[in-house]
Amino acid sequence: MSDRPATTWRLTGFGDEIDPDPAVQLAVLQAVGAECIEVRSAWGVNIVDLAPERLDELAGLVAGRGMSVSAIASPVGKAAVELPVEHELERLGRAIAAAHRLDAPYIRVFSFYRAEGRTPADVRDDVLQRMSALARLAERQGVTLVHENEKDIYGDVPERVRDVVESVGSERLRVAWDNANFVQVGVRPYTDGYALLRPHLAYLQVKDAVAATGEVVPAGDGDGELLETVTALRDDGYEGFASLEPHLVVAGHSSGFSGPAGFGRAARAFRALTERIGVGLT
């Protein structure tokens, strides 16, 4: 009988968590067994601001390693909901151009911040108008948006993530699941959110967090119910990406950083977790 796992997921990760230089990003990702990269920034420049010639250079580096791009980790929707819808449509247009150049199937997006004193109910209509506009553009351009449950945006808890995805009602708007972010807003990810969001889940982002402090820790070391989550995904037949976003040194508003050593630590922790349940990572 074969020793190969029955289920295999594609390991990827946020390259700029490792180093600003994409050549270093790719080398470390390959060293931890990943065949893909998720691109948030390269050479210290956010993906939506990279010049065309830099995108070409990045594409060449990825191809030269025999790797591929799993997603464009854009900042689209990580903005005030009071801004005109055109503001984020323009940024999404640049993210889509990057996705096409790098052959990335997914673009990460968010569902907007609200001004102090405004409630989620106050901004719901404005959020849905903007998310619908983003989804329509994605439909026209043949890319899939994955909504990340970032702390303090409209869709930071499972019920509102589902509200966004189901109210927009587009096959081009799916869910990027992040256990640590749920922990940081007081949610038990698997217990409170898995059944609600599994029908829409298309992409897994991997990090964990401690409920008492919000500190981000390697997978399995916090309160993010990672074991329960990955076991359920295995049992549900999930066969997509697992993207490392460790945030072990810096967990900032717009980015995070772990360094090569921290990234390796995070990769080993996640691989130990998946090996425990018989899921392979390639």
Summary of the structure (lengths in Angstrom):
residues: 282
radius of gyration: 17.6
end to end distance: 20.5
largest distance: 61.2
contacts: 1003
relative contact order: 0.16
helix: 45%
strand: 21%
